[in-house]
């Protein structure tokens, strides 16, 4: 497999093309993070953070998978439990630090979900999330799927295979099952020569090849930043 360009090459290319991109993309740099919505269309004060569930369990097959909630198709691969746990910890920390809601942690919410899966084996995902919300007496449930976590093969300065991650998040209203908000991140890092318009990722990576964790943290931060800030003082419930 051919070697991907090194970060030194990328830096030289950046110098060569930088003036053009800064002129053409100046407005985009100011809009790098999508603005947050001011409020939801429905009143939401409390959220059970179920967090991410693996779209393909360890030992499963790599291939195309549809989102159980909206039907969108993603290239998916088995995801290890420790990766899911790490992502859920990051999600909960970001939400508690930056948003004003009453939160219930993934450990507690997934415990309730596990009990419901045992007692309602034929229920669909949306129905299960509604039942989680009702059982925990919250206004909404934040849940999604981790589709892919492919680690970089190489180093910061050269990669035979870049990192690739994909996940989504949905805020589901407890009373109706309506999706009030959604966010999707699906990215395989590319060099500047492969995708001249992905300047944002290039700048955030500082010209380096990112690990899967770094790429996922970047994407998760973007999703959380777009999540409406809320109206009340946050209170996390462990």
Residue pairs with C-beta under 8 A, 6 or more apart in sequence:
1 160
1 161
3 158
3 160
4 154
4 158
4 159
4 160
4 161
4 162
4 191
4 209
5 13
5 158
5 191
5 193
6 157
6 158
7 156
7 157
7 158
7 207
7 208
7 209
8 157
10 191
10 192
10 193
10 202
10 207
11 207
13 192
13 193
14 192
14 202
14 207
17 192
17 196
21 196
21 199
22 29
25 197
25 199
28 199
28 200
29 199
29 200
32 200
33 222
33 225
33 226
34 222
34 225
34 226
35 226
36 225
36 226
36 227
36 228
36 229
37 181
37 226
37 228
38 228
39 228
39 231
40 171
40 180
40 181
40 228
41 180
42 139
42 173
42 178
42 180
43 139
44 101
44 139
44 140
44 171
44 173
44 180
44 230
45 101
45 102
45 139
45 230
45 231
45 232
46 101
46 102
46 103
46 104
46 137
46 138
46 139
46 140
47 95
47 101
47 102
47 103
47 104
47 138
47 139
47 140
47 141
47 142
47 171
48 103
48 104
48 108
48 109
48 112
48 132
48 133
48 136
48 138
48 140
48 141
48 142
49 88
49 91
49 92
49 95
49 103
49 104
49 105
49 106
49 109
49 142
50 106
50 109
50 110
50 113
50 129
50 132
50 141
50 142
50 143
51 84
51 87
51 88
51 91
51 92
51 106
51 109
51 110
51 142
51 143
51 144
52 84
52 87
52 88
52 91
52 143
52 144
52 145
52 146
52 167
52 169
53 84
53 143
53 144
53 145
53 146
54 78
54 79
54 81
54 84
54 145
54 146
55 65
55 67
55 74
55 76
55 79
55 145
55 146
55 147
56 62
56 65
56 76
56 77
56 78
56 79
56 147
57 78
57 79
58 78
58 79
58 80
58 81
59 78
60 78
61 78
62 75
62 76
62 77
62 78
63 75
63 76
64 73
64 74
64 75
64 76
65 73
65 74
65 75
65 76
65 147
66 72
66 73
66 74
67 73
67 74
67 145
67 168
68 124
68 125
68 145
69 125
69 126
69 170
69 172
69 179
70 170
70 179
70 182
72 168
72 184
74 147
74 148
74 166
74 168
74 186
75 147
75 148
75 166
76 147
76 148
76 166
77 147
77 148
77 149
77 150
79 146
79 147
79 148
79 149
80 149
83 146
83 149
84 146
86 213
87 146
87 167
87 216
87 220
88 106
89 106
90 217
90 220
91 106
91 169
91 220
91 224
92 103
92 105
92 106
92 236
94 220
94 221
94 224
95 101
95 103
95 142
95 224
95 227
95 234
96 103
96 234
96 236
98 224
98 225
98 229
99 224
99 227
99 228
99 229
99 230
99 234
100 229
100 230
100 231
100 232
100 233
100 234
101 230
101 232
101 234
102 138
102 232
102 234
102 235
102 237
103 234
103 235
103 236
103 237
104 136
104 138
104 237
105 236
105 237
105 238
107 238
108 136
108 237
108 238
109 132
109 136
109 141
112 132
112 135
112 136
113 128
113 129
113 132
116 123
116 128
116 131
116 132
116 135
117 128
120 127
120 128
120 131
123 131
126 172
126 177
127 177
129 141
129 143
129 172
129 177
130 141
130 172
130 174
130 175
130 177
132 141
133 139
133 140
133 141
133 172
133 173
133 174
134 174
138 174
139 173
139 174
139 175
140 171
140 172
140 173
140 174
140 180
141 171
141 172
141 174
142 169
142 170
142 171
142 172
143 169
143 170
143 172
144 167
144 168
144 169
144 170
144 183
145 167
145 168
146 166
146 167
147 166
147 167
147 168
147 186
148 164
148 165
148 166
148 186
149 165
149 212
149 216
150 161
150 163
150 164
150 165
150 188
150 212
151 163
151 211
151 212
152 159
152 161
152 162
152 163
152 189
152 209
152 210
152 211
152 212
153 159
153 160
153 161
154 160
154 161
154 209
155 209
156 208
156 209
157 208
157 209
158 209
159 209
162 188
162 189
162 190
162 209
162 210
163 188
163 189
163 209
163 210
163 211
163 212
163 214
163 215
164 187
164 188
164 189
164 212
164 215
165 185
165 186
165 187
165 212
165 215
165 216
165 219
166 185
166 186
166 187
167 184
167 185
167 186
167 216
167 219
167 220
168 182
168 183
168 184
168 185
169 182
169 183
169 184
169 223
170 179
170 181
170 182
171 179
171 180
171 181
171 182
171 227
172 178
172 179
172 180
173 179
173 180
181 227
181 228
183 222
183 223
183 226
183 227
184 223
185 216
185 219
185 220
185 222
185 223
187 201
187 215
187 219
189 201
189 205
189 209
189 210
189 215
190 198
190 201
192 198
192 199
192 202
201 218
204 218
205 214
210 218
